[in-house]
Amino acid sequence: MSVAGRLRYARRAMNLTLSEVEERAGIGSSTLSEFENGKREPRLSQLKRVADAYRRPVAFFLDEGEPVPDVVLWRQKPTSPRAEEVQAELLNLAERYHNLEVWCDEFGPLDLPFASSSPESLDYAKAERLAHDFRNKYGLGERPGQTLLRVLEEVCRVKVFHQRFEPAGSAACTCDERFGAAVLLNALNARWRRNFDLAHELFHLLTWRVFRLESPSAGVVAPASEEKLATCFARNLLMPQESLRIAVNAQLDGRRKLDFDDLFEVARQFDVSIEALLWQTSFVYRIPKERIEHILERLRGQISFWDDRERDDPPSRPLRFRALARQALRKGLISTGRYAEYLGISRREAIETVEQDAADDAEIEVIDS
């Protein structure tokens, strides 16, 4: 595909009009139209501005052949064009993460035990078994929520990012031969909600080859039947049934009922939301669905209070991403400008990083001598 064709392809993937691109790139819509129709060739500086607007590297527009369709699986897709912007940023960050791994000679293959069932045969029992096997394979123990993120990032090499977007109850994932697997969590959510979302998206990654046999277009929303299986997997991965029984019985201490503080304490132990805990408890103790819904409605205000109280602000880029970027900068593998671009900071901040590193090196030399 020509540069013109790739420019048109990238704009449509972002669901933007030429006028909207003009606002973002500072290039007239008539000029952009001529670029897309092949009547004019963009200068490199112009191509860079358009590439930034589309969240793509300049190299994408210079490649030959047909573009490989990007697939991002959403639980609940944001409104357009915000959805396209968020997923383009996810793909962009995942590719940059991969670049840093390669440049720093830290690249390793994705380590995930992909499921091999057919879509028709993957039921709740198999989803529960998949959670059990994953927990045992990676030694997650009785409280998997406390170590899941670290294991996925450091052992499985899944790239986990955080962004703020609506609806807050959504999350997304993608799996690609170019950069491996990536998960997008919503920074608007409390940590324990993100933990459940992470386990939920892990199921979609493990079953990527089961349900994503054919490459659909970007921005796919998982069907309800698949989402229910993912929820079953996440519940059983984060709250193993026997471990949950022990924790609940210890909290009861001879009593017959748990109050809110009891529920919060058990949820805290498993690092999940109270809502997730209640639903898993309903399955373990066979509590009717209507009863759980009634309890949730009564506790809604208290749950919101604790979520707001415990809310944090996770970094948009993982610690390893930032460490690799700094390593690449120190070794001269990337420029200060690219470092700033990859970290989403100003050039001034990037220059301060270089100056600080130089000062630290000087202090080390004095100590060693």
N, C-alpha and C positions, 0 to 999 in steps of 0.2 A: 504494500500500500504506500502511496506517495505521502509527502509531508502534508499536502493539502487534505488528503483523505484522513490522515491521522488527526489533524487539527479538527476536522469535522466530527470524527468519531469521539474524540475526547470531550468536545463541547456537549454533544448529545448524551454522553455518559453522565455528565454533570447536570443534565436537564436545564441548561442555561440558554438564554437568547443571546444574540449578538450584542444587543444593547447592554445586557447584564455583564457580558465579558468586557465590553468597553469600559464600564465603571470599575471593574476589578483590575484590568490590565493597563488602562490609560491609552488604549489604541482605538481609533475610530472604528465604528461598526462597518463602514464601507470598506475600510482597509482590511478588516478581519474577514469580510465576505470575499474579497479578492484573494486573500491567503487560502481560504477554503476552496475556492473555485480554481485555484492554480494559475490565476492571472498574474500574481506577484509572489515572489519568494520573500519570506520574512527575514530581516536581518537577525543575527544571533541574539542581539540585545532584545529585540521584539519577541523572538521565540522564547527567550527566558522569561519574559513577563507573562506571556500567555501560558507557559508551562507552570509557572507559579500559581496562576489563577485556576488551573485544572488539577493542581496537586500532583504533577507528574514530572519526572526528570526530563531534561531536554533530549536525552538519548532516545526516549520513547518515540519522538517525532522523526528521528533520523533512521530508525530501524526499518528494515525491509520486511516484506511479507505481511500477512494478516495479523492484527493484534490478537493476543490470547485473551478471551473473555475473562474478566475478573468476577469472582463469585463471592459475595458477602451474604451470609445467612443471618437474618434478623429474627428476634423473637417478636418484636413489635416495631415496625418500621416508622421512623419519624416522618413528618410531612416533607414533601419535596419543595425546594431543592436542598433543604437541610440534610436530608438522608444521604443524598449523593455527595454532599460536602464531607459529611462525617465518614462515610465509607471510603471516599477518596483519600482522606487524611489517614485512615487506618492502613490502607494499602501502601501509601507513601511511606509511613513510618516503618512498616514491616520491611519494606524493601531497603530502606536506609539502615535499619538494624542489621539486615543481612550483609549489606555493603561493609559495615563496620566490622562484622565478624570476619569477613574475607580479608579486608585490608590489614587487620590486626592478627591474622592467622589464628583466629579463635573459632573458626566455623566447625560445627559438628552436625551430624545428621539428626533429624527429628526422631525422637525415641518415644513413640506412642504405639500401644498394642491395638491396632485397628481391628474392629470387629469384621467378621467375614460372613455374617448371616445374610439371608435374603430379607428384603423389607417385610414380606408377609410373615416370616417366622420369628421376627424380633418382637417379643411380647414383654409384659411386665416382669415375668420371672427371669427372663434373659437379661433385662435391664438391671435387675437387682443383682444377678450373678456377675454381670460386667462390672458393677460397682465393687462388689466383693473382691473380684480378681485384681482390679486395679489397686485397691487399697492394700492388698497383700503384696502385690508385685513391687510396689514402691515403699513399703514399710511405713504407711501413714498412721498406723496405730489406732487406738480407740477414739482419738479426737482429731480426725483428719483435717478439720478446718483450720487448725493451728499451723499446719505445715504445707497445705495444698499449693498455695501460690508459690512458695519457694521451690517445691519439688517440680512443679510444672515449668518454672523458668530455668532452674539450674540443672535439673536432671533430664527432663523431657524436651527442653529447649523450645517451649512454646513462648511466643512473644505476647506479653500481656500489657495492654495500654489502657489509659483512663482518659475519658473526655466528658464534658458536660453537655447533655442534650436531653431533649424531651421526646417521648415520655420517659420519665425517670425509671419506670419499670422494665425498660428494654435493655438488651445487650446484643452483641453480635460476634460472629467468628468467621474465619476464612481459612482455607487450606490450599496452598499453592506450591507447585514444584519449584518456583523461583526462590521463595523465601521461607517455606515451611508452613507452620501453623501460627495463627495469631488470634487473640481474643480482645474484644473491646468491652470494657466495663464502664458503667456510668458513675462518674465522680460525684454526682448529686446524691447517691445512695450512701447509707451508713455502711461501715466495713462488713458487718455480718450479712447484709443484703448482697453486697458484692461477692462475698464468699460463696453464697448459694448460686448466684449468677455464674460464677466461675465454674462451679461443678456442673451446672446446667449446660454451659457452652462446651465443657469437656466432653459430655456425651455426644454432642453434635460432631465434634472433631473425631472421636473414636468411631463413629458410625458414618463418617463422611463418604466412605466408599460404598456404604450400603444404600444411603438415600440420595447421594449426589453422583450417581453413575454417569448421567449425562450432564454436561456443563450448562446450567441455565444462566440467564443474564444476571448482572449484579443486582443486589437489593431484593433477594428472595426472602420470603417470610415462611418459616417452617409451618407445615400443616398442624392442626390441633392434635392429631393422633401422635405425631412425632414429639410434639411439645410435652404431652402427658408422659411419654416414655422418658424424656429428658428429666422431667420433674421427679419421676420415680427413681431414676439413677442418682440424681443429686441428693435426694432425701437419704437414700441408703448408703451413699458414699460418705456423707458428712455425719450421719447419725446412725451408726450400726445398731441394729435392733437390740442385741444383747447389752451393749454398752449403754444404750438409752434406758433400758429397763433398770439397770444398776443405778444410774444417776438419778432417775425419778424416784426409785425406792429409797435411796439415801436421803433425798430431799423430803420425802413424805415422813420418814422417821416415825412410823406407826400411825400417822394420820391418814385420813381417807381422801383429802382434797388438797390440791396445790393452789396457793394464791398467786397473785401477780409476781411478787418477789421471788417465790419459788420457781416460777416459770422463767423469770429473767435469769436466775442463777444457772439453771440447767442450760438455757440458750447460750449464756456466756461461756459455759464450759465447752460447748461444741462450736462456739463462734458462729452461730447462725441467728437468724431473726426469730422472734417469738412466734410469728406466724408460721414459719417453716417448722419450728418445733411442734406446734400444735397439730399441724397436719400429719407429721410423722407419728406423733403420739396417737392420733386417731387410727392410724393403720396398725400400729403395734398393739394397742389396747382395744381395738374394734369399737371406737367411739363413733356414733352416727355423725355423718357429715353435717346435718342440721345443727347438732349440738356444738360442733366446732365453729360454725358460722355465727352462732349466737354468742359464743364466748368472745370471738374476735370483735364482734360489733360492740360488746360491752367494754372491751379493753382497748379500743381504738385510740382513745385519747392518751392513755398511759403509754402505749406503744410508740405513738408519735413523739411524746415527750422524751423518751429514752433515745429514740433515733436521732432527734435533734441534739440532744445532750452529747451523744457519742459521735457526732458527725466529724469527720476529718477531711483533709484536702490532699488526696493522693497525687503524686507527681504524674504528669501526662506521659513521661517516658520512664521506663524501668531503670533501676539503679545500674544494671549491667549495661544497658544502652548508653547511659551517661558516662560510665567508666570507660567503655570502649571508645567513645568519642574523645574523651580526654587523652586516652592512650594514643589514639591516632594523631591527635594534635601535637602531643609532646614528641612523637617520633617523626613529625614532619610528613605524615601520610595524608593529611588534609590541611587546607589553609584555614586561617582564622575566620575568613568569611564563610567557608563551608561549615566549620564548627558551629558558628553562630546560627546558620541556617538549620543544621541538624538538631540543635538544642532548642530552637525557637527563642533565641535571645538576641539582644542587640550586638552590633559589632563592638561597641564600647565594653560591654560585659565580657565578650570573648577576649578582647585585648587585655582586660584586667586579669583574666584567667592565665594568659600567657605570662604576664608580668609577675603574678603570684607564684607560678611554677618556677620561674627563673629565680625569684627570691628564695623559695624553698630549697632549690638546688644549691644555692650559695650557702645557706645555713647548714645543709648536710655536709658540704665540703669542709667547712670550718670544724664541725664536730669530728669528722673522720681524721683530720690532720692532727 
